Amino acid sequence: MTTMDLTGRTAIITGASRGIGLAAAQAIAAAGGNVVLTSRSQESADAAAAEVGGAALGVAAHAVDADAARRCVDLAIEKFGSVDILVNNAGTNPAYGPVISQDYARFQKTFDVNLWAPILWTALATEAWLGEHGGAVINTASIGGLGFEANLGLYNASKAALIHLTKQMALELSPRVRVNAVAPGVVRTRLAAALWQEHEQLLNDATALNRIGEPEDIGAAIAFLASDAASWVTGETMVIDGGQRLGDAALFRKGPVAGA
């Protein structure tokens, strides 16, 4: 029988000081796993690890710093004995506006963090442990990578590339390593604040399940994909959006048109 028991397994979660990353760490820890949480500062990494409690370790590691990433993988193996799960969650969006209005610095930062970092961390974890022992990689993408939105073109392009990369790596690392992604809709995080903070009720009304997402919604899905309950799932992108991609649910709640 397949279960979501992660006892004895160790997960590294990048960008885990808050939001989806922290929720993923909490969900994996609740399932019995050891967790290593990364953040750009040691202080925030330690605070997040303390919030998770139990077998949690905070490590300062900027997502695109190869030396810090390698050190984090080594520390995880040294403390817990393995790296069975990698959650590539760190993300950024410094580029708001039309694609052709962006400069190279914003393009580079967006793609370095959102695309290169998952390649870097997956390569290091595979070399150190996953390649020989197997395990699971979960990438945090976005429903933006599945469509088009005004002013978010560069960010969405990076997430579309990450969805493609997920499938590519699922083939390259098969059969030992499963590689999947989650594609959240609008979730109550600081990164997504501009999408919900000033008009949350309108967004709730337009969403089939009548609310925006919470980090815990995504964290639970990540823990599922990391577990044996998803042992025959690879190369997939799980959309978790409360039905946002279905369209404006408010239009379906107005009742029948008079005289129809």
LINVENPE-V895363 format. One record per residue. PSI is psi as a letter, one per 40 degrees, with the letter a starting at -180 (999 if undefined). D_FIRST is the distance of its C-alpha to the first C-alpha in Angstrom with 1 decimal. Layout:
psi/d_first
PSI/D_FIRST
PSI/D_FIRST
//
This chain:
psi/d_first
h/0.0
i/3.8
i/6.5
f/10.3
h/11.1
f/13.9
h/15.4
e/17.7
i/17.8
h/21.1
h/22.2
h/25.7
h/26.7
i/30.2
f/32.4
e/30.6
e/33.5
i/33.1
b/31.6
d/28.4
d/28.2
d/28.5
d/26.0
d/23.4
d/24.2
d/23.8
d/20.5
d/19.1
d/20.9
d/19.5
e/15.9
e/17.3
i/18.7
i/22.2
h/24.4
h/27.6
h/29.6
i/32.5
i/35.7
d/39.2
i/40.6
d/39.5
d/40.5
d/38.2
d/35.3
d/35.9
d/36.2
d/32.9
d/31.2
d/32.9
d/31.6
d/28.0
a/28.8
b/26.7
g/26.0
h/27.7
h/30.4
h/32.9
h/34.6
h/37.5
h/36.9
h/38.4
d/35.9
e/38.5
h/39.8
d/38.6
d/39.8
d/38.1
d/34.8
d/35.0
d/35.9
d/32.9
d/30.5
d/32.3
d/32.3
d/28.5
d/28.1
d/30.9
d/29.6
e/25.8
e/25.5
i/23.6
g/23.3
d/19.7
h/20.2
h/23.5
h/24.4
g/27.8
d/29.0
h/32.7
i/34.9
i/38.5
g/40.9
e/44.5
g/45.7
h/46.5
a/48.8
i/49.4
d/48.1
e/51.7
e/52.7
i/50.4
i/51.7
d/50.3
d/49.4
d/47.1
d/45.6
d/45.0
d/43.4
d/41.1
d/39.8
d/39.8
d/37.5
d/35.4
d/35.0
d/36.4
d/34.5
d/31.0
d/32.3
d/33.8
d/30.8
d/28.3
d/30.8
d/31.2
d/27.6
d/26.9
d/29.9
d/29.1
d/25.4
d/23.1
d/24.9
d/24.2
e/20.9
i/19.2
a/17.9
i/18.4
h/21.7
h/22.3
h/25.8
h/27.4
b/29.5
i/31.1
e/31.8
d/35.2
e/34.1
e/33.5
a/37.0
h/40.4
i/42.0
h/45.5
e/46.1
f/42.6
d/43.0
d/42.7
d/39.6
d/37.9
d/38.9
d/37.2
d/34.0
d/34.3
d/34.7
d/31.6
d/29.5
d/31.1
d/30.5
d/26.8
d/26.6
d/29.0
d/27.1
d/23.7
d/25.6
d/27.5
e/24.7
i/22.2
e/20.1
d/19.5
h/19.9
h/18.6
h/21.4
i/21.3
i/23.7
i/24.1
g/27.4
i/28.5
a/31.3
h/33.9
i/32.4
g/34.4
i/35.0
d/38.3
d/37.9
e/37.7
d/40.3
d/42.9
e/40.7
d/40.3
d/42.5
e/45.7
f/44.3
d/40.9
d/41.8
d/42.7
d/39.5
d/37.5
d/39.5
e/38.8
h/35.0
d/33.0
e/31.0
f/34.4
i/33.8
i/33.4
i/30.3
i/29.6
d/28.3
d/25.3
d/24.3
d/24.0
d/22.6
d/19.5
d/19.0
d/19.6
d/17.0
d/14.4
d/15.8
e/15.7
i/12.0
e/9.0
d/8.5
f/11.6
e/10.9
f/12.8
h/15.5
i/18.8
e/22.4
i/21.9
h/23.9
h/22.4
h/25.4
g/25.3
e/28.8
e/28.8
e/30.3
d/33.2
e/33.3
d/33.7
a/37.3
h/39.4
d/37.7
d/41.0
d/42.6
e/40.4
e/41.0
e/44.8
i/44.9
i/46.9
h/50.1
h/53.2
e/54.9
999/52.0
//
